[in-house]
Amino acid sequence: MKKTYVLNFVCFQLCIFFSVFSQTKSIVPRKTYKKDFYTNPIFIGKAGDPSIVRVGSHYYMTHSGGDYPSLPILHSTDLINWENIGFAYKGDGSPWAPDLVYLNGRFYIYVTLVRNKIEGGRSFQNYVFTSEYPAGPWSDPIDLKVDGKIDPGHIVTSEGKRYLYFDKGCVAELSADGTKIISDIEKRYNGWSIPIDWNVECFCLESPKLFKKGDYYYLVSAQGGTTGPSTSHMAIVARSKSALGPWENSPLNPLIHTKSRDEKWWSQGHATLIEHTDGTWWAVFHAYENNYRTLGRQTLLLPVEWTKDNWPIIKRNVNAQSLIEKPSTTNICTTKIDLSDDFSSKNLNYHWRTNLEKNNVDNFWLDNNQLVLKAQDQPFNKAPAIYCMPKNHAYETTVQVTIEDENEAAFAISDQTNYLGIILKKNQLETFSQGSSSLEALKITENTVYLKLVNLHHDLALYYSLNGKEWTKFKNSFEVSHLKPANITLLAKGKGLVKFKEFTYKSID
C-alpha cells in the first residue's frame, strides 16, 4: 500500500480538547513569490522529525517537540501552507520522531516518549495514539511495551500484516489493530555505509519511514546524526520485495544531504516521501538554517523523481535553496499566523507552549484580556514560563507587565535553560542573563510597565516604557546565537500573580 489513502469520511471534524490551549486555525506566514513557486521552509521554526500522510486531497503532518502541548496536527491542501488544527498529546515527556499513519478509517501516531529519570539519565518508551479524526480527540498514549528503542516507523503489507520498525534497523510485528507488539524485535537492516571522509556526528541509523510503491517496499532512514557538523545528517533509501527485507541500498544514496557548510540549509535529513494527488512525489524533511539554529529544525519540501529502475531521487537541478515549482492544487489556503496576542480568546492560542517539568497547567490562565501566571518561589530557570517561537531572523516584541509586591516578572529570550532579558520587581527594572543577578538596574515606582525586546539577527536590545509609546533603551545588549532554540518567554517568580497584557510581535527583516 502507498503512504496515501482514500478519504472515507467527510473531511475532518475539528474538536477542541484542551482546556487551556485553543486550536486556533492559523497558517505559517510565507514570503510572496511567483504564484506557482515556493521557497523553503514550508514550516518555520522548531519542527523537527516531520511525518506526513495524505488522506484523499488533504495532508496532515506532525513533528517532534518537548513542549506542552505537543504532537501538533497540521493540515494542508497544497503541501506548502499549513494550519494547526489540534494537538495529540497533553502529557509529560518529549515526543521523538513520530510516524503519522492513516489506515482503515483511523489515524495513528507511533512515537517515542523521552523522560528524565529521578535517579538521572533518560527513559525511552514507545507508544501509539489513535483517533477517528485528525483534529482529535486523540486517545491516551497506549504503551507498546518497547523500552530503549526509538523512532518507530509503521508499514502495512499487501496482505494486511502490520510491522513497526525502530532505530538500528530493528522490527517487530504489530497486532491487527496496531496497538500491541506481538513478536520479538529482530534486526533486519544494517543501514548504508557512510564514506569515511564525510564529516558526521555518528552512524546513527534511525527514523525509519516506510511505504510501498509498485512491487517494492521502500525504507527511508536517517543517518549521520541530527545535531552534529553541518554535513552530518542525511536521508538514505533501501528497498525490498518484502517488508522484512532483505534490504537493498540505493546506489544513489543519500537521497538528501548537506554537502557543504556553505549551503543555506545544514543537517538536512529525516525524510518522509509522500505522493501528491496529481501523482508527483515529494520529500518532507528537516534542516537547520545556516547561522539560525536559534529557530530550531525547520520543515522543508523537495520534489522527487523516479529513475527507470525505480529508485527515488531529488528532482534534477533542484535543491533546498531553489525557487521551486509548486505541486498542482486548486485549494490554496491564505490565512496567516499572527503571534501578537491580546489574550481576549477563551483559551491560550496554539503558538504558546510551556514545559511541564517546570510548570503546571493550573499555574496559568486567561482573565480579562490578560495572561495570568501564578508565581513560584523558584529561580527563573525553574520558574513557571510561557513561551513562543519567533518566525523571523529579526523582530520586535512587546508586552505590558503587572506585578504584585512579593513577586517578579521577566520578559526574555531563552532556550528554557539560559535566559537573557528584563526583570520587573518592586521599585526596580533590571537586565539579566543566566548566572548574573543584575547587569543594569533602574529605580521605578510603578508596578505596571511595558517591556520590549528587539532581536536583530541575534543581537538583542532591551527597552522599557511607562506608557507603551515612549521607549527608553537599556545600556546592556546581548548576543543570543547560542540559544537553541531562542524562544520569546514570559516568566513569574516569587508569590502571588503576575499579569501579562497586549503582547505584540512584528517582523523587522
N, C-alpha and C positions, 0 to 999 in steps of 0.2 A: 504493500500500500504506500501511496505517496504521503508526504507530510502535509497533505491537503485533504480536506474532507468536505462533503456536500452539506450545506446547512439544512437541517430538517426541523427547525423550529422557526418561529417568526422573529428574525433578527436577534435581539438580546434584550433582557429586562434589566433596567438599571435599578439596583437595590441599594439603599443606604443602610449599612450595617455597622458603622462605627458610631459610638455615642459622642465622640469628641471631634473626630476629623470628618469633614464633609467630602463628598465625592464630586466637587465642582468640576464640570467639564471644561477643560482648557487645553489649548494646543500650544506646543512649544513654539516660540517666535522664530521665524526664519528670515534670512536676508532675501531680498527680492532679486531674481534674475530673470532671464527669458522664461516665459511661462511654461515651456516644455522641458526645462532643465532644472537641476538642483545641484547643490554642493553639500558635502558632508560637514558636520554630522547631521543625522536625522533626529537625534535626541541629545540635547546639550547637557553635560554635567552629570557625573556620578550615576552612570547607567551601565555598569559593567556586567559581563556574562549574559548578554541578551539571549532570550529564547523566544521564538516566534512560531505561530501556527495560523493557517488560513482556514476559515470556515465559510464556504460559499464565496462571496465577494468581500468579506470582512477579514481583517487581520488583527491578531491580538498578540501582545508582547509583554513579557515580564523580565525582570533582571534582579541581580543580587543587591544586597544592601543590609547594613546593620542597624538601621534606624527603626523607629516606631511611628506609624505603621509601616509594614514592609510588604514585599512582593506586590508592587503596584501592577495593576492590569491596565495596559494601554491599548487603545483601539485606533485603527486607521482604515481608510478605504483606498488609500493610494500609496502606502508604504513610506510616504515622505512626511506627512503631518500626523501627529499622534496626540490623542487626548487621553487623560487619565479618567477611567470610569470606576475605579474602586481599588481596594487592597485585599489581598487574600489572607494576610496574617497580621494579628494584633498581639502576638506574644513576645517572649524574650528570645534571645539568641540572634545570631546573624545568619540569614539565609545565603547560602553559597550556590552558585551555578544551577539555577532551577531549569527544569525542562517542562515547558508548557505543551500539553497534549490535548487533542480532541478526538474522542473515539466513541462511536455508538451513542451519540446524543449527550455525551458528558465530557466536561473538562477535567483535566488532572494537572496538578503541578507536583513533580517529583523534585525534591530539594534536600540538601544537607543543611542542618541547623548546627551552627558552631556556637558553643557556650563556654564561658570561662568557668573553671572549676575552683571551688573554695580553696582546695589544697594546692592550687597552682596548675598551670597547663590548661589545655582546652579539650573538650569532647567534640566528637564528630558523629552525629546521629542523623539517620536518613528517614524522611517522612514523605507522605503523599497527602495532598489536599484535593478535594473533589468538589465540583459544583455543577449544577444544571445550566447555569448562566455565567458568562464571563465576569459580569459585574458583581456576582455573588447572590446570595450568601454562600461563602465557602465553608467547608467542613472544618472542624478542629483538625490539627495535624494527626495523621494516622501513622503510628510508629511501624516502620518496616523491619525493625529489629536488626538493622545492619549498622554496626558501630565501627568507626575507624576508616571507613571508605568515604569518598567524597564524589560530588558531581554526577549524580545519577542521570542516565540518558535512556529513554524508552524507545522500544521498537515492537511492532506487532507484525507477525509473519503473514504470508498469504493464507496460511491455514488457520490463522486466528490465535496462535500462541503469542504470549507477551513476555518480553525479556527486559531486564534492566541492566545496562552497562554502568560501570563505575570507573574511577581513575585506575591507571596502570593496566588497562585492558581487561578488567575482570567483568564477569557477567553472571547473573542468576535469573532463573525463571520466575515469572510473576503468576499469581492466580488469575483466573479469568476476569475477575472484577478489578484487577490491578492494584489491590490493597495489601497483598501478602507476598512475601518471598517464599517459594515452595521448593527450592533446590539449594544445594551448596553453591557457594561462589567459586567460579573457576576462572583461571586466566586464559583468555582466548586471543589476545592481540599484544604484540610487543612494541608497537609504535614504529616510527621512522627514524633512521639513523641520521642524526644531525651532523653535518660536516664539522670536523674538529676545529677548523679555523674560524667558525662563526662565533660571535660573542653572545652567549646565552647565560641565563641565570642558573638553569638546571635542565635536566632532561624532561621531567615533569609531564608525563603523559596523563592528560586529564580532559575533562569536559566533553565526553563523547556525545555527539548528536547524530542520530541515525534516521535514514529514510530509505524507501525503496523506489527505484526507477527502472522500468523495463525488467530485465532478468536479474538485476543486481541489487543487493543491499549495499548502501554506502555508509561508511563510518567516518565522520568528520571530527577530528580531535584537536586539542590544543597541546602544544609542546613549547619548551624553551623558557617557561616562567613568565609570569604576567607583570611583575614589577621590577625586573632587573634592568640590564642595559637596554638602550633604545631599540636594539635589533634582536632582543631575546625572544619575544613571543612570536607565535605563528599558528596557522591552522593547516593541518595536513589531512589527506584523504586516503582512505583504503576502501576496497570493495570485495564482495564475496557473493556467491550464489546461495549462501546460507547465512542466516542471521547469527550463527555461531562460528562463522569462519570455515576454513582458513581465510585470512585476510591478505589481499594483495595490495601493496602500497602503490600509489600513483607514481609513475615515472616523472610526473610533472610537479611533484611536491617541492615546496609548500604551496598551497592554494593562495594563502595570504601571509605576508611577511613584510616587515620594515627592513629594507636593505641597507639604509644609511641613516645616521643620526641627523643628516641634513634635511631629511624629509619632514613634512609638516606633521605627520602622524606617527607617533612612536608606539612600539609594543602592540602592533596590530595582530589580532588573533581571536580565538574563541568564537568560531563561526557557526551559524545555523544556515542551511540552504533552504530556500522556500520557492515554490512555483507560483507565479503570478496567474491571475485569471486568464491572461492572454497567452499563456504557455511559455513565457520567458522565465528564466531562473535568476535568483538574486541571492547574494550572501549578506547576512546581517552579522555584524561582529563589533568588537570594541577596540578602542585605542586611546592612548593619551595624546593630547595635543602638545607638540613641541613647545617647551617653555611654559606650559599651562597645566601641569599636573595638579595644580590647585583646583581645577574644575573636575577632577576625577576621571575615570574611564568613561568615554562618551561612546554613543552608538552610531555606527557607520553602515552604509549600504553601498554595495557594488554589484554591477550586472555580471552574470555568469554565462559562459558559453560551454557547449559540449563538443568535445573532439569527435572525430569519426569513429574512434574506438571507445567512446562512451566514458571519457574522463572529464570532470568539470574543471574549468579554468576561468580566471577572471577575464572579462572581455578584453580583447587586444586593444592596446593603445589607451587604456583607461586605468587610472589608479585613484587612490583615496583623495588626492588633491585636485582631481579633474572637475571641470564643469560637465555634468553627466546628463544625458537624456533621461527624462523621467519614464517610469513604466506607464503604459497607457492606462487611462482610467477616465470615467465620466463623473466620478463623485469626489470632488476636491473639497476638503474641509478648509474653512478660512478663519475660524475663531482663534484668538491669540491669548496666551497666558499674560497675566499682569501680576507680578509679585507684590505690587502695592496692595495694602490691605487696611481698610478702615474698621475691621473687626465687627462689622454690623451683621454678619451672617449668623445663622443659628449654631453652626459648627465651624471649627477652625478649618480654613481652606487647606486643600490637599498638599500644597507645596511646603507646608510646615511639618517638621519632624521633631522627635525627641529621642532620648536614649533611656530605655527602661532600667538600665543599671544605675542611673543617676537620678531618675525622675519617675514619679508615679503619676498615672493619668489623673488621679484625684488632686494633683498639685497645680493644675492649671484649668482655666475655664474662660468663657467669654461672658461679659456682663456690661451692658450699657455702652456698646461700641468700644470696649476695652478688652485687651488680653490680660487676665489676672494670673500672676504667678504667686504661689504660696512659698515664701522664702524658707530656707532650711539653714540651720546653723552649721554650714559646711564651707570650706574654701571654694572659690569659684570653679576650680577644676572638678569638683564633685557636687556642685550646686545644681538645682533644677534649671534646665535650659530648654528653650525652644529655638529652632534654627531652620534656615532655608538655604538652598544652594543658589548662588548667583548664576546668571546666564550669559555674562559678558566678560570681556577682558578688562573693561573699565566701566565703573558705575558709581553712582551716588545713592546713598540710602540714609533715611532719616527716621526718627521716631520720637514721640513725646513720652517722657517717663515721669511717673509719680511714685515717691517712696513714703514710708512712714518713719517715725523716729528711730526705730530699732532695726532697720534693715538697710540693705544696699542693693543697687541695681547696676548692671553692666550692659553695655552695647558694644559688641566686639566681633572681630573676625577670629574664627577658631577652627581647629580640627578635633575638638572635644577633648584634647589633652593640653594643647597650648592655646593661650588667649592673648589677644592684643586689642586694646580699645580704651573705652572710657568708663569710669565708675562714678556713679552718683551716690553719695552718702550724706548724712546730716551735715549741713552747712559747708559742704565741700564737693568739688569735682576733681577727679584725678585721672591721669592717663596711666595705663599699666600694661605690662607684658608679663607672661608667666615667669615667676621667680622674682619679680620686683613688686614690692607692695605699692610703691608710688614713684612715678618718674617725674610727674609735674602735678602740683596741687594748686587749686584756686578756691578761695573762700567765696561762698554764696549764702544767701539767706532763704532762697526758695527751695521747696521740696518737689516742684514740678519744673522740668527743663526739657528743651529739645536737644537731641544729640544727632550728629551727622558723621558718617564715615564716607570718605571719598577714596576709592581704590583705583589708582591709575597704573594698570599693568604691574601690580604687586607693590607699588608704592602707596602706602596708606596714610592719609592725612585725616586729622580729627578736629571736629568743630563742636561748639555749643551755642545755644541761643535761648534767651528768656521769653521770646515771643514767637519763634518759628519763622521770623522774617530777617532779622539782622543777626549775622553769624560771626562768631569770633573763633579764630583758629588757635589751637594749642601749638606750643613751640615744638613739642615732640612729634615726630612721624616715624613710621615703621616700614620695613620691607617684609613682605609676607609670603614670598615664594616657597618657603619651607613648609607651609601648611598644606597638607594633602589629605582631604580636601579643605578648602578655605570657606567655611560656612559663615553666613551672617547670623549672629547669635544674640539672643535676649536671655539674661540671667538674673536670678534673685538670690540673695544671701541674707542670713540673719533670722529675724522673726517678723511675723505679720505678712502683709500683702504688698506686692509691687504691681503697678498697673502700667501697661504699655498702650499707647494710642496713636492713631494716624501714622502707621508705618508706610513709608514711600520708598520706591525703588525706580531708578531710571538709568538707562544705558547712556554712557558718555564716550562710547567707542568712536 
